[in-house]
Amino acid sequence: MTFTDLGMIPSIIKALEEENYSTPTPIQEQAIPSVLAGRDLLGCAQTGTGKTAAFALPIIQRLSEQQGAGNVPHRIRSLILTPTRELALQIHENIEAYARYTRLRCCAIFGGVSQKVQERSLQQGVDILVATPGRLIDLMNQKCIDLQHVQIFVLDEADRMLDMGFIHDVKKIIAKIPLKKQTLLFSATMPPEISKMVKSLLVDPVKVEITPVSSTANRIEQSVYFVDKGNKQKLLTYLLENKSITSALVFTRTKHGANRVVRELVKGDIQAQAIHGDKSQTARQLALSNFKEGTTRVLVATDIAARGIDIDELSHVINFNLPNIPETYVHRIGRTGRAGMSGIAISFCEFEEKSYFSDIEKLIGKRIPVVKDHPYPMLITTEPIKPVVSKNKQPSKTFNKQNSKSGSSQYRGKFST
C-alpha cells in the first residue's frame, strides 16, 4: 500500500517524498479513504501511530481540490482543535510541510504569546486553523475569527481536553461552527463524557481503532527501579552517566519538581532543560528546539507540556514520578519507539507510588521487569506512622522522653499539653 494507492494527489505525494514518507501507517490506511469520502470519523489510537497525517492529508487534499486554480478567498474552512500549545505547533508544522505545493494557508493560534502576530495571519486569510480552546475563544470574543465557513472540524486528543478542563470551552466553540460539517474526533480513551460527545457530534461515523490504549508498543523495552523518594535524583544522575542514553525525556509530576531535577542535573554537568506551563512560549520552544537538535541531552517535562513532543529518534523516556492515571503512562512511554524505531522506558517507583504501578501493570496486561541490581534500592517499605493527636488539643514540641531514647523515627508519640 502506498499513498498513491490511497488516492493522494501529486502535490501531496511530492511533499511526502521530501518528508521521507513512503508507506502509510495502519491508521492512515484506514482513515484517509473515509475522510476523503466526506465521512465523519472516530479515531481511537495511541500516540506515535501517525494520527496527524491521517486527518491532515485528506483535509489538505479536499480543500486544495475545492480551491482549484481560481482566485478563491482564503477563509477558515477547516478548524483543528487541540489541547496544548506544543501540539498545536506540531500539527501546524506538519500541515505546512504536507501542503507546501498547494495554495493553502495554515495558521496556529495559542495562548502564552502576544496575539498580534496571530491576528495578522488571520487578517491575511487562512484555510486551515489549528487552535487551542482558550486563545480561540478570546479571539472569537474579540470578533477576530469567523467560523461560519468551517466545513471540516477536527477535535484532537479529546480525552486530554477533558482532563485539562477544556470540555466546556470546546462545547462553546462547537456551537459557533455550522451544524452541517464533517467531523473527525480522535481520542486515546473513551470516558463517559467523550462518549456522549461522540453521539451528539458525529453522524454515522467510521470507527478506526489502532492499538488500544491499554497496550504499549512491543518495540519499547520497559523496566522499573524501586527506589526511595530521596534517592531518585541520585539514581537519575547515575543512569545518565551511561552515554548510551543519547536523549532522555524525563517526566515529573510538578513544575517545581521539573526545575529541581534540571538544577541537580546541571550541577552534575549534564545538559538539561525544563519545559512546563510556567515557562514562556519562547523558552519552551527554545528548550524543545535544543532537545531536537541534540544540544540538550535531557528534557524534563510535566505531562501537559510534553503533549505534542514528537521526536523520531528519542532513545529514552524516564518516569521520575509515576503518574496516578495509568493511561498517562502509555502516553508518556509512547514518546519513544516512534517511526518504527525501538525505544527504552524506565520508571522510578517509590513506596507511595506502588499502587500506581499496580494499576499500570493491570492496564497494559503485562509485568514490567524490575531492575534489582542498582546502588539505590528501596529501603522504606512501610508508611510512616503519624502521631495521634487529640481533636481539641494541639501537640507541643515536647514529647515523651522514653520514646525519644528509642532512636526510632517512627513512633506514636505521647505529647504533653
N, C-alpha and C positions, 0 to 999 in steps of 0.2 A: 504493500500500500504506500502510495506517495501523495504529496499534497496536490499534484496534478490529478490523481485519481479521485480526490475529494472535490474536484471542481474549482480549485483556486485559479484566479485569473493570472495572466503572465506577469503583471506588475508586482503582484504579491509574491509569486514564485521567485522572481528575481531578487526581491528583498530577503526572502527566506534563505536563498542560497548564500547570500552575503553574510547572513547570520549563522551559517553552517547548520541550518535545519534541513535534514534530508528525509527523515521518516516521522510521520505523525505519532504521537503517543496515543495510548488507548482512549483517553478522554477526548482527544482531538478527533480521532477516527469516528467516535460515536456522536459527538456534539455538533461538529461543523456541518454535516449534511442537514440536520434538523434545523439549525439556526438559519442556514441559507434558504431553507424552505419556508421560513417565517413562523415556525412553531415556537410556542413557549417551552422553556426548558428548566428542569430542576436538576442541578448537578450536585452530586454528593461525592466529594473527592478530597483526599488529604493533600497537604501542601507538597509541592515538588512533582505533581503529576502533569504539568503543562496546561493548567486550567486557564491561565490568562490568554494564551494563544487560542484556546478552544472557543472563547467568546469574541476575542478581539479580531481574529482573522475574518470570520464571516461578517462581522459588523462593518469592517473596512470595505469588504467586497460589496456588500449590499448598498452602502451609502455611496461608494465610488461609482457603481453602475447607475444609480439614480442621477448622480451629478453629471455623468457623461462628459462630453466635450463642451457643453454650453456654459454660459456665464450664470451659473446658479449661485444665488447668495449663500454665504456661509452662515448657517444658523444651527442651533443645537438640535440635532436630530437623534443623538444617542447620549444618554446620561449613564455613567458608570459610578455607582455609589460604593464607597469603600471605607473601612473604619479608621485607618491611620494615615498620617502624612507619608510615611515611608512607603506604604503600599500604593498610595495614590501616585507617588513619583515613579515607582517601579512600573506600574501599569502604563503611565504616560510615556515613559522611556521606551517600553516595548511597542506601544502603538506607533510612536514616531518612527521606530525602526521598520516596522512592518508596512507602514503607509508611505514610506519615503518616495515611492514612484507614483503616488496618486496626488490629487489636488486637495485632499482632505486636510483640515486643520484640527489639531488636538490641543487641549489646554487642561492643566491640572490646577485645582484650587483647594487650599487647605489653610488651616489656622497656624498661628505661631510665627507668621511673617507679615510684612506690610501687604495690604491688599491692592496697592496701587498698580503693581506690575500685572497682577491678575486681572484687574479692571481693564487695563489697556489691551490685553489679549482678548478679552471678551468683546471689547468695542471694535476690534479689527475683524471679528467674525470667527466663530468656532463651530465645527461639525460634530466633534466628539468631546464631551466634557467629562473629566474624571474629577470627582469631588469627595471630600469628607463632609459629613452632615452639618456640623456646626458652622463652618465657613459658608457653605452653600445657603443655609437658612439666613445668615447675616446678609449676604449679597442679594438674596431674594427680597428680604425686607427693605433693602435699600433700592429696590427696583433696578438692579444692575443685571439681572438674569431673567430671561424669558424661556420658560419650559413648555410653552404651548405647542411647539413643533416636534417634541420628542416622539420618535417612532419606536426606538429600541431602548428599553430600560434594563440595566444590569444591577442587581443587588449582590455584591460580592462579600464573602465572609459574613453571612447573615448571623451566624451564631456568635461571632465576635462582636457584632453590632449590639446584640442583646447583652452580652457580658459587660460591655462598656457603657451601657445605659443609653444607647442611641435610638432605641426602638421607637420611642415617641417622635423623635425628630424625623426618623425615616417615614413614619406614617404621615406627618405633615407634608413632607416632600412629595410623597406618592399622590396626595390629594391635589397637588398642583400640576400633575402630569396628565395628559389626555387619557381618558378611560380606554380608548382603543389604541393599543400598542402591543408590541412584542416584549415579553418579559422573560429575563433569564435570571434565575436565582441560584446562587451557589452557597453551600453550607457544609462544613465538615461533619456537623452533628445536627440532629433534628429535635431540639427541645420543644415542648408543647406550644410555646409562643410562636416559634418559627413554623411549626406545622399548621397553625391557624392562619398565618400569613400566606403560606403556600396555597391553601384552599381559597382564600379570598382574592389573591393577586394573580394566580396563574390559571389559564384556561386550557384545559385538556393538555397538560404538559407532557413532553417526552422526559422520561427519567433516565439519567445517566449516572450510574454508580460505579466508581472505580476505587477499589481497595477501601473497605470500611475503616472508619477512624479507629476502631479497636485493634487494628493490626498495624504493625510497623514494618518498614521495608526490610526485607531479608538481607539486603546488602549492607545494612547498618549493624555494626558489631557493638553490642551493648554490654555494659558492666556496671557494678555498683561497689562503692567503698563505704563500709560502715565506719564512721569517724565521729569523734566528739565535736560539738559545735565550735569550741575554742581552738581546734586544730585544723579546721577546714582551710584556712588561709595557708597554713604551713604545707598541707597536703597539695594544694593547688600549685604553690611555688615549686614543690618537689617534683610534681609531674611535668611541669613546664620546663624543667631542666633538661628533659628529653627533647632533643632538637628534631625528632621525627614528627613532633606536633608542630607542623608548619603554620597552621592557623587555627585559632580556637575561638568559638563564640561561647561566652560564659554567661549563664543565666542566674540572676539574683532575684530575690523576692521584692526588694525595695530599691528606690533610687539612692538612698543613703548607703545601702549595702553595696551597690554598684560602685559608688565613688570610693568607698573604703577599700574594696578589693583592688581597684585601679591604683590607689595610693601605695598599697603594700607591694603590688607587682612592680611598679616603677622604682620603688626603693630597692627591689631586688634586681634592677637593671633589665627588666622585661618590658618591651614596648607594649603599652596597653592604653586604651581609651574607653570612656563610658558613653553610652547612648541611652537616654531616658527622657521623660516628659519635662524635666526641669531645664534641660539643655535647650538653647536656642536652635532654631531650624538650621542656621548656618553651621553651628557647632556639630549638630547631628550629621549633617551632610558631609562635613569635613572628616569626621570620625569614620563614617561609612566608606567614604572615598579612599581614605588612608588604608582601611582594612582590606578593601577590594584590591588595591594596588600592591599590598604586601608591606607597606611602610610600617603599619601597625600589625603586630603578630596576634594580639589578643583584643577582642572587642567584648566588653562587659555590658550586658543589656538587661532591662526588665522586659517582661512579656509583651507589653503594649508597644514598646519602642522597637522590638525585634520583628514585629509583624511586617512582612514585605521585604525583609532582607533576603536577597536571592543571590547566592554566590555559588557557582557551579563547583569550584574546587575547594570548598570548605572541608578541612580534614577532620576537625573535632568539634563536637558540642559537649560542653561540660555543665551539668546542673549543679551549681554551687549550693543552691537551695532547691529541694524538690517542690513541685507545685502541688497545691491541695486539690486541684481538679485534674484527674488522671488524663483526660483528653488533651490537656495542655502539654503534658509530657510528649505525646505523639507529635503535636505541632512543633515543639522545640527540637526534638531529635530529627525531624524531617527537614531541618535546615541543612543537614549534611546528607551525603548519599544521593545527591541530585544529579540529574542529567546522565543517569546510568552509571555513575561512579560509586565507589564504595565510601563508607564513612564510619566514624567511630563516635559513640555516645557514651560518656562517662557521667555517673551520678554520685554525688556525696549524700549520704543519709545519716543524719544524727538521730538520737534516740526518739526525740519528739516527732520525727518525720516518718517513723516506721509504719504508721497506719496509712500515710500517703503512699508509701512504697508498696504496701499490700494491695491497695486499690489499683495502682498502676499495673501490677502483675496480673490482677484479676481482669482488668480491661483488655490488655494485649494478649491474654491467654497463654502466657509462657513465663518461665522462670528466667530472671535476669542473673547471669553469673556473678557471684560475689568474689571480689579480689581480697584475699586474706593476707597476702604477703606484702605488707606496706608498713612504713615506720610509724604510722599514727592510728593504730587500731582503736576501736571504740572501747572505752573503759567504763563510761557511765551507762549502766543498763537498767537503772530504776529511776522513777520520778522522784525528785527531791520532796521530802516531807515538809509540808507547810505548818508553821506554828498555829496552835489552836488559840484563838483569841475570843474572849467574851464579846457578845454583841454590843454591850453597853460600855465596854472598857477598852481603852487604847493601850497597847503594850508599851512598857517603858524600855529604855535601852539596857536595863539591868536584868539579867536572867539568872536562874538558879545556878549556883556555883558548882554543884555536883555534876550537872550536865556539862559545864564548861571544862571540867577536868577530863572528861572522856576523850576529848580531842576530835570527836566526830562533828562533821559539819552538817549532818543530817540527824535532827532530833526534834522532838516535840517539847519545846521549851516551856518551863513554868515561870510565867512572867510575874514580877511583883507589881503592885499597884500603889 
